[in-house]
Amino acid sequence: MAEDEKAKLERIHERIVEAQERLKLKNSFHDGHQASARELLARYEYLQSQLDKEVADLESQGRHISSLEKSVLNWVNGLRFDR
């Protein structure tokens, strides 16, 4: 298998894992559900990892990300909660 194909399969795998994590978290949070501390921590860790990936991606493109930009990105990630 060519390296390009391996890289494509790895990216697809990563997207599937991320989608599964989002679905798992989404199903944990709905009306009438009292979130446990563990669920809240899992949600925080997921959002933080998404923020870290976005910041790293932007910085790899030569952009400097300020604290304000990080806060806005974090807020935007929270808006994706009900997807």
Stockholm file with secondary structure:
# STOCKHOLM 1.0

chainA/1-83         MAEDEKAKLERIHERIVEAQERLKLKNSFHDGHQASARELLARYEYLQSQLDKEVADLESQGRHISSLEKSVLNWVNGLRFDR
#=GR chainA/1-83 SS CCHHHHHHHHHHHHHHHHHHHHHHHHHHCCTTCCCCHHHHHHHHHHHHHHHHHHHHHHHHTTCCCCHHHHHHHHHHHHHGGGC
#=GC SS_cons        CCHHHHHHHHHHHHHHHHHHHHHHHHHHCCTTCCCCHHHHHHHHHHHHHHHHHHHHHHHHTTCCCCHHHHHHHHHHHHHGGGC
//
